[in-house]
Amino acid sequence: AGKFRFNESYPYILPKSYDDNELFDSSMLFEILGENQKPIRVDAQCVRSGSFWSCGTRTVEHSIQNAYIHMIDSAQHFIYIENQFFVSIANDTTIKNLIGDALYRRIIRASINKEKFRVYVVLPLLPGFSNVYAVQAVLYFIMRSINKGETSLYQRLIRDGKFLSAKRNYIIL
């Protein structure tokens, strides 16, 4: 992925901006929720990641990875991940994302303890940009992270013979 950082035909991983002419007002909240629903207060944390290959910075910012790993380790019944990408390849020299390792450890722990535990990963059918080469690159890394290749999450689970069923029992895509 790093080799595409300065190639203009591969878009940055940045959210699209929208020109909203209609301003959101708190009175609209009840219209959105409906008559019988009430808003609730939640604790939330704003996190992100960035490094040289994605943002051109020398400092690696990985608060989102730290938050994911903490939530995965603390999860009791399930993990739900909804993201534009899932790129986390074990032992990769370029991609240093440890979320796949955390999922692997949590699934193994659930299997050993005979816990009912699920990992739900929701990804879009295609990434949100139109360049065919960028789409192919992203899909390649997603597949390599989840089920293709020796270091993918599925293959690591299968390699641990007694955890052959972990793939079917714990991960839902």
Secondary structure by P-SEA (a helix, b strand, c coil): cccccccccccccbbbbbbcccccccccccccccccbbbbbbbbbbbcccccccccccccccaaaaaaaaaaaaccccccccccbbbbbccccccccaaaaaaaaaaaaaaaaccbbbbbbbbccccccccaaaaaaaaaaaaaacccccccaaaaaaacccccccccccccc
